[in-house]
Amino acid sequence: MPVEPWVSLAEVAKHLDIHVETVRRWVLSDAMPATKIGKVWRFKVSEVDAWARTSAAKIASPARHVALAKTKAKTKSSPNKKRTP
């Protein structure tokens, strides 16, 4: 039986067709299965695929992204600052 190779963070991002920073954020929040080997994160594609089928939809739901965008927009604008036209 062949041994499944470890793949890099960039390869996982390409496999899932998402940005590398999204993968990094999920890994650092312990949401996505990964193993740190030395200073780099490594993944088994089979584990990532199984995780994506069950957990990724909950983490990356569009409603969550909209809520985060609204929160960021509120924190960027300050009511004390006057805008110039």
C-alpha angles and dihedrals in degrees: 000000000000119000115239111240124234114247133202130251090255091052091051091049090051091046091053093038093234135120119280091235090057090056091046091051092050092048094048091050090052090242098118125053111250140142124221110222109185105316098335135078118236130192142196107224091215091057092047091049092050090048092048091053092053112023111019095074090059093048099042101039115149091234090060092051091051091049091049092049091052091049092050092048091053093050093048095054117064122201091218095060119087117217120223118218 
